[in-house]
């Protein structure tokens, strides 16, 4: 059987996902469900759809999506507006093909190994010129470990630098066997130290994440960059920052990245039909970010 994976995006020229110019592959599915998730379209492990009512213009296009839909009641025309019943939808994909404004879009699609390699290796000249490469992200790429392992192996055969962005919730033995031999760099997110706080805001305990980070840095087989997202009222609390910085220090880690919060996820959850679980809708102020940085320096 041909190797396949479920991805929801492939982005080029991603300077924030590692050194140099990079192409980032976003794999679908995540074991966490952070209330502030920047890529909520990547949480679900199966294909889904995005519907933007603001982009829908049935008066101009005639609503061909309603006629194309094979499930009765999934798409209906009510008072001049297209209405989507997500429970009735079986994501047959017919509406995507006829929607002229892309108000209806697929989220998540299957790719073969060869197709994905072709997509990313187009950018190989840019990788070579800038010291860049390919980053696997998500969602959480380690959920599709076998495919990602072979994908990274093929990239290394092509001389391409590789990186992984991870939430840290994975089986370490499988990661060690399947991914580490083909990786140059790991960006490891550390969000919450306290186990109960982690369960409350991400859906999972932080215990496994912290243990995996400790084992990874002790291996000393590749570069590991810890990242702490600064989420107002959640991860940016002094107690949490203090615990995380001291945890890093206990393993000899003195360098880490603080990631400033942005609310760009808010529009996505509406299009995905997901209810909001976090109400902060404004960018973190530079003053608050500076205060977090200064506090971390103080603790370190």
N, C-alpha and C positions, 0 to 999 in steps of 0.2 A: 504494500500500500504506500502511496506517495506521501511523503512527510508534509503535514499541514499544521498551521497554527492559526489562532484567532487573534487578530490585531485590530486596533481602532484608529491608528494613525501612523504615518511615517513622515517625520518632519525633517527638512533639510536646513542647513545653516543654523544649527542650534549651538550657539557659543556658550550657553549657560549649562550645558550638560557634559562638560569636560573640556580638556585643552584643545585648542585649535578649532577649525571648522568641523562640525560633527553632523551626522545624520542619526536621528533618534527614532527607534522603533518602539511603539507603545503597544504592549501586549495586554489583552483583555483579561479581566479577573483580578480580584485582590482579596486577601484574607481579612483585611481591615476594612472598616467603614467609618473613616474619620469624618466627624460632623462638618469639618471645613474643607473637605477634599477638593483639591484644585482640578482633578480630572474625574468627576463623578461618573462620567460615561465609561470609565474603565473599571468600576467596581464590580458590576455583574459579570458572571462567568460565561454568559451566553450572549448571542446577538440581541440587540434591542433597536429602538428607533427614537429619533428626535423629531418633535413636531413644534414648529414655531408659528403660532397663529398670526403673529404680526406680519409674517412674510406671505401668508396665504391670501390669494386674491381670486376667490371663486367667481366673482362677478365678471372678471376678465378672462379667466381660463376655462370657465364652464365646469369646474370641479371634475376633471376626468378621473381623479383618484377614486371618487365614490363609485363610479361605474366599473373601474378596474378591480376594485377590492373583491376578493372571493368569499370573504366571511361576512355574512349578513349582520349588520349592526355595528361593525368595527369602524367604518367611516360613513357618516351620514351628513346630509346637508340640512341644517336647521336654521331658520330665520336668516338665510343668506350666508351662513358661516359653516365651514367644515368642522365637524365634531368627531374627535377620535375616542373610541372606547378601547383602552389598552387591554382590558381583560378579554375582550372578544377578538382582538388582533392576534393572528398567528404568524405575523411577519413574513408573509409570502413574498413581499418585495415588489408586487405589481404597482403599487402606488408610487414607489420611488422612481420607477421608469417613466411615469407620465407627468409627474409634478414639474411644471415649468419654472417654478421659483425656488425649488429645493426646500420648501417649507417642511416637507417630509423627507428625512434622510436616514439611511441605515447607520447604525452604530455598531461596529464590529463586523469584520468580514474575514473569510478564510483566505490564507495565502499559502502557496506551496513554497518549499525551500528554494527552488530555482527562481521563482518569481521575486521573492523577497531579496535574494542575493543580487539579482539583476537591478532591482530598484536602488539598493544602497551602493553597489559598486560603481554605478554611474558617477558617483561623487569621489571616487578614489583619487583622481588628480588633486582635488582640493585637500583631501586628507594628507597626501604626501607633501603638498606645498606649505601646509600650516601646522603640521604635527597633530592633526585631528584624527578622527576615526568614527566608529559606530558605538552608540550607547543603546543598551536595551533597558527599557523602562516599562511603565504601565500606568494604571493597574500595578501588577506585580509579576515581573517576568519569570520569577522562579516557580510560579504555578504551572508553567508549561516547560518544565526543566529539560525534558529529553530533546524537544525541538530546539530550544535555546542553546543547549549544549552543542548540538551538531551545527547550528547556525554560527556560533562563535568559533567553533573549530574550523569551519570553512573560511571564515573571515581571516583567521590567523594564517591559514594556508596562503591567502592572498596578500599577506603582509600588512593587514589592517589592524590598527590599535583598537582595543575593545574596552568597554566600560559597562558597569551594571549600576543602575539606580534601584535601591531596594528599601522596603519598609522594615526588613529584618526578621520577618515572621516566616521562617522556612525550616526545613529539615537540614541541619548542618552537614550530616554525613553525605546526603545526596548532593548538596552544593559543592562539598569538598571533592567529591568524585567526578561530578559531571561538569561543573562550571569553572572552578578555580584554575584548572590547567589551561584554560583558554581566555583568561581575563588579565588585564593589566591594571585595572583601577575599579574600585568599588566606592560609590557614594552611598553611605549608610545613614538613613534617617533615624534620629533619636528624638522622640516627641515628648513622652511623659515617663518619669522615673517611677512614680507610685503606681502599684499594680491596679488598685481600685480606680484611680483617676484614668488610667489607661483604658480599662474596661468601659468606663463611663463614656469616654469621648472617642474611642477608636473601635470598641467592640471586642477588644482582646487585651489580655494581661500583658504587661511589659516584660514579664519574667523571661520568656523565651527570646525576645528581642535583645535584651541586655546580655543574656548568656551567649547568644550567637555573635554579638559584637565582640565580646571578650575573647571568644575562641578565634575569631577572625584576625584580630590584631595580634594575638599571641602567636599565630601561625607565621607571621612576618614573611608571607610569600608574595604579597603584592601591596600596592598603595591602597589604604583605606582612609577615606575622608568622611568623618562624621559631620552630619548637618542637623541643626536644630531649627525647626520652623517656629517662628515667633507668632503665635496665635493669641490675639488679645483676650485676656481673661482666662486662658487655658494653659498654654505652654509658657507664656511669658512671665508667669508668676515667679517671684524671687526664690521661693522654696524649690520649685521645680528646676529652675536654672542652676541653683546651687547644688542640688543633688546630681544633676547631669554632669556638671563641670567636675565635681569631685569624683564622680564615677570614672570619667575620662582620665583624670589625673592618676587614679589608682592603677591604671594600666599604661601609664607613661605617655598618654596622649595629651599634648599641649596645644595642638592646633585643630580648630574646627570652624565650621561655617555657620553663621546665623542667617536664616532666610526670612526676609521681611514679608509679612502677610499682605496678600492682596485678595480682593473679593470677586475675582473674575469668574468664579464658579457659580455665582448666584443665578445668572441667566441660564446656565446649562441645566441646573436642576429643574427649572420650570419647563424647559423644552423636553426633558426626559421624563416628566411626570412624577418627579420625586419631591416629597415634602421637605421644606427647610428644617434643619435641626440646629442651626446656628444663625444668630440674628445679626452678627456684626457685618455691616455692609460697606464700610469705608476702608480705604487703605490705612495701614498703620502709619502714624505720623513719624517724621524723621526724629522728632524729639524723643518719642517713646522708644524708637529703635536705638537711638544713641544711649538712652538710659539702660537698655538691656545689655548693650555692648559694654558699657562702662561697668555694670554690675558683674558681668562675666569676667572681665579683666581683674576686678577686685577679688573675686572668689579664687581665680586661677593663681 
